[in-house]
Amino acid sequence: MALRRFFLAAVVALTAVPALAADKVHHLALQISDDSADKMNTVLGNATNATNYYASKGEKVEIRIVAYSGGVNMLRADKSPVLERLKTVSQSMPNITFEACNNTLEGMAKKEGKMVEDIPLFPGAKIVPAGIVELVDLNEQGWTIVRP
């Protein structure tokens, strides 16, 4: 009788595993700090591939693309070399968010004789105080950090 209860419990536990996996949300932060169209395209490709992979398994993934240093140019509406692809990815994958480093924006604004608010960012891009600090905080919260 005890063996029968053990097997029944095992079957119940094993059938619950797929349900638990479907509820899991993966957390991925992609770093972009290079002013390189190739690197920017790689980051967008990584985000797209991860989204498609987890969707094919019926799982969710939340992705943050954190831009600092030269990588902030990816999110600049006036000079992004990947603006069209950025629009496409943003529109088709709402699980991906974009964050721009305020420290970098302040440096850019000073260099260009502008105010930070005068630097046009891609619509929906969020400004974070510091890109590096954002990545540290996400890591401490259990996010996977990748620098393509």
C-alpha positions in Angstrom: 0.0 0.0 0.0 2.8 2.4 0.9 4.5 1.6 -2.4 1.3 2.4 -4.3 1.0 5.8 -2.5 4.6 6.5 -3.4 4.0 5.9 -7.1 0.8 7.9 -7.1 2.7 10.8 -5.4 5.5 10.5 -8.0 3.1 10.6 -10.9 1.3 13.7 -9.5 4.7 15.4 -8.9 6.0 14.6 -12.4 2.8 15.8 -14.1 3.1 19.1 -12.2 6.6 19.8 -13.5 5.5 21.0 -17.0 2.9 23.3 -15.4 5.6 24.8 -13.2 7.9 25.3 -16.1 5.2 27.1 -18.1 4.7 29.6 -15.2 8.4 30.3 -15.0 9.6 33.7 -16.3 13.2 33.8 -17.5 15.1 37.1 -16.9 17.8 38.2 -19.4 19.7 41.5 -19.5 21.7 42.2 -22.5 24.5 44.8 -22.3 25.4 47.1 -25.1 28.3 49.5 -24.5 29.8 49.6 -28.0 29.1 52.2 -30.6 29.0 49.5 -33.3 26.1 48.6 -35.6 27.3 45.0 -35.7 27.2 44.7 -31.9 23.8 46.5 -31.7 22.4 44.1 -34.3 23.9 41.2 -32.3 22.1 42.3 -29.2 18.8 42.7 -31.1 19.3 39.3 -32.6 20.1 37.7 -29.3 16.9 39.2 -27.8 14.8 38.0 -30.8 16.3 34.5 -30.7 15.8 34.2 -26.9 12.2 35.4 -27.2 11.4 33.0 -30.1 13.1 30.0 -28.3 11.2 30.4 -25.1 7.9 31.1 -26.9 8.3 27.9 -28.8 8.6 26.1 -25.5 5.5 27.9 -24.1 7.7 29.8 -21.6 8.1 33.5 -21.0 11.2 35.6 -21.0 11.6 39.2 -19.9 14.5 41.0 -21.6 16.1 44.3 -20.8 18.6 45.8 -23.1 20.8 48.1 -21.0 22.8 50.7 -23.0 25.6 52.7 -21.7 28.8 54.4 -23.1 28.8 54.2 -26.9 25.9 51.7 -26.8 23.5 54.6 -25.9 23.7 55.6 -29.6 21.6 52.5 -30.3 18.7 54.2 -28.5 19.2 57.7 -30.0 16.4 58.5 -32.4 18.7 61.0 -34.2 21.7 58.7 -34.8 20.9 55.0 -34.2 22.4 52.9 -37.0 19.8 50.2 -36.2 16.7 52.4 -35.8 14.5 50.5 -38.2 15.3 47.1 -36.7 14.8 48.6 -33.2 11.3 49.7 -34.2 10.5 46.3 -35.6 11.8 44.4 -32.6 10.0 46.8 -30.2 6.7 46.5 -32.0 6.7 42.7 -32.3 8.2 41.8 -28.9 6.7 43.6 -26.0 8.8 41.5 -23.6 11.8 43.5 -24.5 12.5 46.9 -22.9 15.3 49.3 -23.5 17.2 51.3 -20.9 19.7 54.2 -21.4 22.3 55.3 -18.9 21.8 58.8 -17.6 25.5 59.2 -16.8 26.3 58.6 -20.5 23.4 60.9 -21.6 24.8 63.7 -19.4 28.2 63.3 -20.9 26.7 63.3 -24.4 24.6 66.4 -23.6 27.6 68.3 -22.3 29.7 67.4 -25.3 26.9 68.4 -27.7 26.0 71.6 -25.8 22.5 70.3 -25.0 20.4 69.3 -22.1 19.8 65.6 -21.5 16.1 66.1 -22.3 17.1 67.5 -25.7 18.7 64.2 -26.7 16.0 62.3 -28.6 15.6 58.7 -27.5 13.8 55.9 -29.1 10.1 56.1 -27.9 9.7 53.9 -24.8 13.4 53.9 -23.8 13.7 54.3 -20.1 16.5 56.3 -18.6 18.3 54.6 -15.7 20.7 56.5 -13.4 23.7 54.3 -14.4 23.9 51.4 -16.9 26.5 49.5 -14.9 24.6 49.9 -11.6 21.4 48.7 -13.4 23.2 45.6 -14.5 24.6 45.0 -11.0 21.1 45.4 -9.5 19.6 43.1 -12.1 22.3 40.5 -11.4 21.7 40.7 -7.7 18.0 40.1 -8.4 18.8 36.8 -10.2 18.8 38.1 -13.8 21.2 36.5 -16.3 23.6 39.2 -17.7 25.0 38.7 -21.2 27.4 40.9 -23.1 27.4 39.8 -26.7 
